[in-house]
């Protein structure tokens, strides 16, 4: 009864139909490999307004790509949902307020919701020279992260920059940029790497937290296992080509046009853990993800691969490397070509049929002329 | 009493004995096939599991045996009784053609000892086109046998039985029209399942059944012309050209529809370019088209239709066209993947030649011993 009212309110609040909302929750549960009853639990958690956790969202050294991709997720009314699913108390890109006003609001929320809010960190944190290379409201990012982490119920770093340093940490790393887990060694920081990460991996993690009050199962790098448990290579739609030794050798060649494996173009799928081939990007379906559209994966989620290895460099295959030579597929047992005898026989049979026709026609012509008078016409 | 009578003459003629030699060679290799297995005789492989034993004996062979079907359609559905003189030889040829098809499918079967399963409804797979073809062909062979039974009964003089059979014959005649419609179109459906292995020029998907049926009917009418012409020449009978000339009007309609569907399907799906690619498939398509169009051009003129010689040429051209259409789709332009090739071996061809020889020998015996051909004075 109570649930019913909650759902009715939710329909009004979010402007989505109950059906669309349930579909969304079921989809999220399926992404994480959860059951239908878990999907119902999630739906109830979102529908009851009390459960909405406050979220403090920090931005460090980054391009805001993670936020942008999250806002552009195309599920029905997903932006409404994300803004309503959580109580987004502080977000520099999305906040209406500015300057000291918004900083004060953040402080107030952190104080009021101490121990209850969700901290999301987007972007790397510079640590050189006391972290002076990134400041917000006069304070370094380093201080912001440490301060907000104190009272957070859970910490999620979204994107590769926040997870392991990303672009700012690549190359000579002039600002000594680091990911949030390195800044907060004592805390459990869930990492959702990717550039940008798939928004549904983030949403699913948050929904799991909102519903069950705990984080989903994590791997040794604190990445949710449901999203980063397997290599891209393992579920890649081009994998059969890899196994059969069919590779695109340069962009636009015959193999590339035929959708062959991109390994030899430098695809990092064999050493990158992510669920891209399973859930794809951009909600358009039909193979819309980098490898699906013909570009090699560059390993954006993987520290030491993305922004580190050159695009054309061969991946270090974690499963098994392809052999230098594959069995020759053109050798088929029991395949014989035409023997002269058989060819002559076929010719003879056709010739006999044509010849017999010609002979019959000759005779027929004679009897036609002879029997012209008594035609049955 | 009867409108039909046996052809007089002795059985053991020189051509008959020559056919006997061919039959003996075929039967010898058939013996090898059953003693040493398929691989010892046939060139079929994993890419081409269907060689000429299926494509000629079953797919082309049953279409060549559609004379009984085509005539039954004209005589009993369109009620054109004047073609009745042609029906008995046509039914007889159909009976042999279909028996050859069924026999061909049997000896082409790797595990032929499992064949009895088709008679067990509990083992039927209703999603299988092959099941439909198999059951339909088996039933049709029985139907053809019953349709032909009056000739045998007349010879035996079993008048009571004949009278009784004539009362129920309409039912089997109806089946004789229905069953070929079913399995001849299903032979086209077999190609749908083969998908991209079939060359785009022959892979018309949902149009396959219609095209198979149209070519089967065309070949059925053509074989009637072919048989009648050869019977006239071989047994020194008066040619039935006027009757055949009128039959060719049906052929004109059928090829016109067929060519229209065929070309439109290719044009609307943007596949016409393949025809002029200059490769084997394209050239075979052009040859096939030429063999279809030549008889159309010949038969369109009334004067040509009345000329028994041109009519025979047109009919043979159509038989080759229909056979080539099937050979192209199933074998010549068929691509099962890299590395596979197929060309029938000499023993394989000899088996088919031998079986066809047996068919012709049996036909000769039947028309000489039973009242099959129409008696001239009643014509």
Interface residues (C-beta under 8 A of the other chain):
Chain A: X329 X330 X331 X332 X333 X334 X335 X336 X337 X338 X339 X341 X342 X343 X345 X346 X349 X353 X354 X356 X357 X359 X360 X361 X362 X363 X364 X365 X367 X368 X371 X375 X376 X377
Chain B: X39 X43 X44 X45 X46 X47 X229 X230 X232 X233 X238 X239 X240 X241 X242 X243 X306 X307 X308 X309 X312 X313 X316 X338 X339 X340 X341 X342 X343 X344 X345 X346 X348 X349 X350 X353 X379
